[in-house]
Amino acid sequence: MNSAPDVRPDASDGTLKPVTIAITGASGLIGTALTDALTADGVRVIRLVRRESHSPDEVSWDPPRRWVDVDALSAAGVTAVVH
């Protein structure tokens, strides 16, 4: 695994920002392994949870209602979602 954090250029000012990825199923077998691997590589992971979020690394979503807190994803700087 990479010891340097993954970064991307910020289009607004050209500075480098950490990569942030949202993951559904992050508490499952594959999601846990993926979260651990990404985090070890310096990627910030946001877990999509089907309840009220309780920590800064969680964002609520409700698949049956086809709803996700897009404002929270945007505020967290999420650039990709793994589902």
C-alpha positions as CSV (number, residue, x, y, z in Angstrom):
1,M,0.0,0.0,0.0
2,N,1.0,3.6,-0.6
3,S,2.3,5.6,2.3
4,A,1.5,8.9,0.8
5,P,-2.1,10.2,0.9
6,D,-4.0,10.2,-2.4
7,V,-4.7,13.8,-3.4
8,R,-6.4,15.6,-6.2
9,P,-6.0,19.2,-7.4
10,D,-8.7,21.6,-6.2
11,A,-10.1,23.3,-9.3
12,S,-10.8,26.5,-7.4
13,D,-7.3,27.3,-6.4
14,G,-5.0,24.5,-7.6
15,T,-4.1,23.3,-4.1
16,L,-4.1,19.6,-3.4
17,K,-6.9,18.1,-1.3
18,P,-7.3,14.6,0.1
19,V,-9.4,12.2,-2.0
20,T,-12.7,11.5,-0.3
21,I,-14.9,8.5,-1.3
22,A,-18.3,7.6,0.0
23,I,-19.0,3.8,0.4
24,T,-22.3,2.0,0.8
25,G,-22.1,-1.2,2.7
26,A,-19.0,-0.1,4.6
27,S,-19.9,-2.2,7.6
28,G,-20.1,-5.4,5.6
29,L,-17.4,-7.9,4.9
30,I,-16.2,-6.4,1.6
31,G,-17.0,-2.8,2.6
32,T,-14.9,-3.1,5.8
33,A,-11.9,-4.5,3.9
34,L,-12.3,-1.7,1.2
35,T,-12.6,1.0,3.9
36,D,-9.5,-0.3,5.7
37,A,-7.5,-0.5,2.4
38,L,-8.5,3.0,1.2
39,T,-7.9,4.5,4.6
40,A,-4.4,2.9,4.8
41,D,-3.7,4.6,1.4
42,G,-4.6,8.0,2.8
43,V,-8.1,8.2,1.3
44,R,-10.8,9.8,3.5
45,V,-13.8,7.4,3.6
46,I,-17.4,8.6,4.2
47,R,-19.7,5.7,5.2
48,L,-23.3,5.9,3.8
49,V,-25.6,4.7,6.7
50,R,-29.3,3.9,6.6
51,R,-29.9,5.7,9.9
52,E,-29.2,9.2,11.3
53,S,-25.5,9.9,11.0
54,H,-23.6,10.0,14.3
55,S,-20.1,10.9,13.3
56,P,-18.3,13.1,10.8
57,D,-17.4,10.1,8.7
58,E,-21.1,9.1,8.2
59,V,-23.7,10.4,5.8
60,S,-27.4,9.3,5.9
61,W,-29.2,7.7,3.0
62,D,-32.5,5.9,2.5
63,P,-32.4,3.7,-0.6
64,P,-36.2,2.8,-0.6
65,R,-37.0,6.5,-0.7
66,R,-34.3,7.1,-3.2
67,W,-32.8,9.8,-0.9
68,V,-29.3,10.7,0.1
69,D,-28.0,13.7,2.0
70,V,-26.3,15.3,-1.0
71,D,-25.5,18.5,0.9
72,A,-23.5,16.4,3.5
73,L,-21.7,14.6,0.7
74,S,-20.8,17.9,-1.0
75,A,-19.7,19.4,2.3
76,A,-17.5,16.4,2.9
77,G,-15.8,16.9,-0.4
78,V,-16.9,13.4,-1.8
79,T,-15.7,12.9,-5.4
80,A,-16.7,9.3,-5.9
81,V,-19.2,6.8,-4.5
82,V,-18.6,3.0,-4.3
83,H,-21.9,1.1,-4.2
